[in-house]
Amino acid sequence: MDLTAKNLDEPDELIELPRLVEEVVEVGGFVVGREVVAPGWRWSTDTKPIVGGEWCEARHVGLTMSGRWGVLLKDGRTLEFRPGDVFDVPAGHDSWTIGTSPA
């Protein structure tokens, strides 16, 4: 196994969508990203028209660093996240920012 380090300030990929910016690196076979979503962002209204599909079909595992955001699963369950929350959101969801701060 190699010892590897990358910095999100110099991403392998930069994704810019309406009210969403994500810097992405790949290390050790994993994709790691830093995503910032603006107040008012919602996957179903801002991102869905660009990527298609009824729901976000990506699994997201991470740590909320700032702001607040919420998620709605296909089965109707909802959950809100705040700074310090570690999350594992399965594929098949909608999400949005909560409040007036970026998340």
C-alpha positions as CSV (number, residue, x, y, z in Angstrom):
1,M,0.0,0.0,0.0
2,D,1.3,3.4,-0.9
3,L,1.5,6.4,1.4
4,T,-0.5,9.1,-0.4
5,A,-1.6,12.7,0.4
6,K,-3.7,15.1,-1.6
7,N,-5.2,18.5,-0.8
8,L,-8.7,19.5,-1.6
9,D,-7.4,23.0,-2.4
10,E,-5.7,21.3,-5.4
11,P,-8.5,18.9,-6.5
12,D,-8.4,16.3,-9.1
13,E,-11.8,17.5,-10.2
14,L,-13.8,20.6,-9.6
15,I,-17.6,20.4,-9.9
16,E,-19.6,23.6,-10.2
17,L,-23.4,23.5,-10.4
18,P,-26.0,26.1,-9.4
19,R,-25.5,26.9,-5.7
20,L,-23.1,23.9,-5.3
21,V,-19.3,23.6,-5.5
22,E,-17.4,20.4,-4.9
23,E,-13.6,19.8,-4.9
24,V,-12.8,16.1,-5.4
25,V,-9.6,14.0,-4.9
26,E,-9.1,10.2,-5.3
27,V,-6.8,8.5,-2.8
28,G,-6.4,4.8,-2.1
29,G,-9.3,3.9,-4.3
30,F,-11.7,6.2,-2.5
31,V,-13.2,9.4,-3.8
32,V,-13.2,12.2,-1.2
33,G,-14.8,15.5,-1.7
34,R,-15.5,18.9,0.0
35,E,-18.9,20.1,-1.0
36,V,-20.3,23.6,-0.2
37,V,-24.0,24.2,-0.9
38,A,-25.5,27.7,-0.7
39,P,-28.5,28.7,1.3
40,G,-31.6,27.8,-0.6
41,W,-30.0,24.9,-2.5
42,R,-32.1,21.8,-3.0
43,W,-31.1,18.7,-5.0
44,S,-34.5,18.3,-6.6
45,T,-34.7,21.9,-7.8
46,D,-31.0,22.8,-8.5
47,T,-29.2,19.6,-9.4
48,K,-31.9,17.2,-10.6
49,P,-32.5,19.2,-13.8
50,I,-28.8,18.8,-14.7
51,V,-28.1,15.2,-13.7
52,G,-31.6,13.7,-14.2
53,G,-33.4,11.0,-12.2
54,E,-36.1,11.3,-9.6
55,W,-33.7,11.0,-6.6
56,C,-30.0,11.5,-5.9
57,E,-28.7,8.0,-6.5
58,A,-25.3,8.5,-4.9
59,R,-24.4,7.3,-1.4
60,H,-22.8,10.0,0.7
61,V,-20.6,9.3,3.8
62,G,-19.0,12.3,5.5
63,L,-18.8,14.9,8.2
64,T,-20.8,18.1,8.3
65,M,-18.2,20.9,8.9
66,S,-20.5,23.9,8.9
67,G,-24.1,25.0,8.3
68,R,-27.2,22.7,8.5
69,W,-28.8,20.5,5.9
70,G,-31.6,18.0,5.6
71,V,-32.3,14.8,3.7
72,L,-35.5,13.0,2.6
73,L,-35.3,9.3,1.7
74,K,-37.6,7.6,-0.8
75,D,-39.3,5.8,2.1
76,G,-40.3,9.2,3.7
77,R,-37.7,9.2,6.5
78,T,-36.1,12.6,7.1
79,L,-33.0,13.7,9.1
80,E,-31.3,17.0,9.7
81,F,-27.5,17.4,10.1
82,R,-25.5,20.1,11.9
83,P,-21.7,20.7,12.3
84,G,-20.0,17.7,13.8
85,D,-22.5,15.2,12.6
86,V,-21.0,12.2,10.8
87,F,-23.4,10.8,8.2
88,D,-24.1,7.9,5.9
89,V,-26.9,8.8,3.5
90,P,-28.0,6.0,1.2
91,A,-28.8,6.4,-2.5
92,G,-32.3,7.5,-3.3
93,H,-32.7,10.8,-1.5
94,D,-33.4,14.5,-1.8
95,S,-31.4,17.0,0.3
96,W,-31.4,20.8,1.0
97,T,-29.7,23.4,3.0
98,I,-31.4,24.7,6.2
99,G,-31.1,28.4,7.2
100,T,-29.1,31.3,5.9
101,S,-25.6,29.8,6.0
102,P,-23.9,27.6,3.5
103,A,-23.5,23.9,4.5
